[in-house]
Amino acid sequence: MSRLESVFKQKLHKVLIAYVTVGYPSIEATLKVVPLLSDCGCDIVELGIPFSDPMADGATIQRASFKALENGVTATLCLDIAQKVSKKTSIPLVFMTYFNPIYKYGLAKFCHDCVSSRIDGLIIPELPLEESDELVTLAGKSGVGLIYLLAPTSTEERIKLISCKSRGFIYLVSIAGITGARNELPPDLDKFILKVKQFAKQPVCVGFGISTPEQAAQVAKTADGVIIGSKLIQLLETDDNAMTATQSFIRNTRKALDNIN
């Protein structure tokens, strides 16, 4: 059983997944915040490898990505940071990235180095399932799971296919759009989650737009877990009290998930 799979084996436990862009607002902040997220109740952390054209991301994560690139963050540095972070926490780590940085690094070498850095999974939003065979094979040999996304526009055929192919969990996108904190979630989100769970062989986690503990709890009543990214990036931008604000938010979200009836 992989580390990702083991997270979802806890009975009556809703999984909390946090996203941070590596190197934003600084490399030091990343090294500090990931163990903090773990200590406050996160089960998995997504480490975003910055890319110059993050097409699936909204303004908040785009800004973080561009700033991280200005800070000199590369795929090589992300692997190094992941390795350092893995020595400070035992929770699974997942890279959220785009195909170009991996291709430039070298697919086989990247998968090999992910193992050395204790990376458990890869999320590549713009990589079509139909064009991922080579990476699937290489990642599988290395023991790194490819996590696929489903959008509300996905057909039943697509849902069945992704449910067979995704490893660790299925990343369910709450809206047909880009990332970003939102005041409200789609009213028919529960129906979409239940539709996917009819066919899913993997746990279903929902991301894109979740920005409050209340929203997280609402989604987790149906889903197996929730993913929070843009809201955390915003908290990390609050200068002097960034870590305190992040700590408080994650603890409150963990509490809300644990109190689901």
Secondary structure, 3 states (H helix, E strand, C coil): CCHHHHHCCCCCCCEEEEEEECCCCCHHHHHHHHHHHHHCCCCEEEEECCCCCCCCCCHHHHHHHHHHHHCCCCHHHHHHHHHHHHCCCCCCEEEECCHHHHHHHCHHHHHHHHHHCCEEEEECCCCCHHHCHHHHHHHHHHCCEEECEECCCCCHHHHHHHHHHCCCCEEEECCCCCCCCCCCCCCCHHHHHHHHHHHCCCCEEEECCCCCHHHHHHHHCCCCEEEECHHHHHHCCCHHHHHHHHHHHHHHHHHHHHCCC
